[in-house]
Amino acid sequence: MSGDPNLSLVQEAKKCRYSLIPKNLSEDDVLQIWLHVSQFIIRQLIQQKAVNITGLGMFSVLKSKLDLGNNGKLCVQRPIFHLSEKFAKTHGVSYTKYLSSGEIPVVQLNYAVISLDIGFERDIVEVCIKEIIGAFARIVNSKKNSDLTFRGIGRLVVKEGKAKMKFAKEFIRTMDGSKSLLLSPLDLGRPRTSDSLFSRSSVLSSSTFRPNTFVLPSAGSRNAWINAK
């Protein structure tokens, strides 16, 4: 779709001399695969699981308790993104680091689950995801401003050598439990309908693949909150 914010990245990924994306796979096919990446991340975060994307970074949840005085304490949570330290060092990018309590289990981005969801072979899914990340990395490495969109979540923006995840306000409200989750339809360009509305309980009750998990290690030296725009 010409209006997809990641179209230029997909075009860059496909035209690369060493691209492994099959020639018979269209730009829309690759965009659909990336859309399912976002769907996977959303479902895991709502279930209080962080998602690690090899070569890019990790989506997680930052929890904090607000003292309400006599009314007790309110638990507040916000989505966060930990940029891969290797990505940052390789491409000379600075980023915000976060402290973690280690309470959030972490799952790897699961190519097999995405493959089953979309109907493409697992190897094709893995190749397309890695090639999009590779295209994004090349642009960042060239010191140009770039962004990578996660539909329904937000945009990873690299500008003037600084990386920042700008979460969508609706998604922040969803993670805070104050709003139902509006998932992007699986067909690119299709307008959002009531069929795309999922509540927190409906997502939690759905059957999902449960890969092995590991504990999120501490990263960084200070707490930080997302400044969503």
Residue, then its C-alpha position, 0 to 999 in steps of 0.5 A: m500500500s502506497g500509504d503505509p509508513n514502512l513502504s520506503l523501508v520495504q522498498e529499500a529492503k527489496k532492492c538491496r543487492y544482498s536481499l534474501i526476500p523472495k522475488n515473488l513476494s510483493e511489497d504488500d506481502v512484506l508489509q503484512i508480515w510486519l503488521h503481524v509483528s505488531q499484533f504479536i507484540i501487542r498481545q504479549l505486552i497486554q499479558q505482561k510479557a516483554v518481547n525481544i526483537t533480535g537486532l533491534g531491541m525489546f518492548s516491555v512494561l514499566k510499572s510504578k505505584l502512585d501514593l494516593g494518601n488515604n486512598g492507598k496506592l495506584c499501580v500505573q504501567r506504561p509501555i517502554f522500548h529498550l533499544s539494543e545496545k549493540f544496535a546503538k553502538t554499531h550505528g552511533v545512536s544514543y537512547t534512554k535507558y531504563l531500570s527494571s525490577g526483573e518482574i516482567p518475563v521476556v519472550q522472543l519474537n516468535y516467527a513460527v506463531i506469526s507464520l501460522d497467523i499469516g500463512f507464510e512459511r516460517d523462514i520467509v517470515e524471519v527473512c522479511i523481518k530481518e531484512i526490514i530491520g536491516a534496511f532501517a539499520r542501514i539508513v540510521n548508519s548513514k546518519k539520516n533521520s528514519d523511523l520504523t512504525f509498529r502499527g497500533i503501537g507507535r514509531l521508533v524514531v531516530k533523529e540527529g543520532k538520538a533514538k526514541m520510541k513514540f508510543a501512540k496515546e491510544f496504546i498507552r491508555t490501553m496498557d494503563g487499563s483505561k481503554s479497550l484495545l483497537l487492533s489494526p485490521l490484518d488487511l492493509g488499507r482496510p478501514r477500522t471497524s468494530d470487528s477490530l475491537f478487542s477488550r483486554s479480557s478477550v485477548l487474555s482469554s484467547s489461546t496463545f502460544r507460550p514459548n519459554t521465557f527468561v527474566l528481563p535483566s536490569a538495563g541503564s541507570r535511571n527510571a524514565w517515562i515515555n513522552a508520547k506525542 
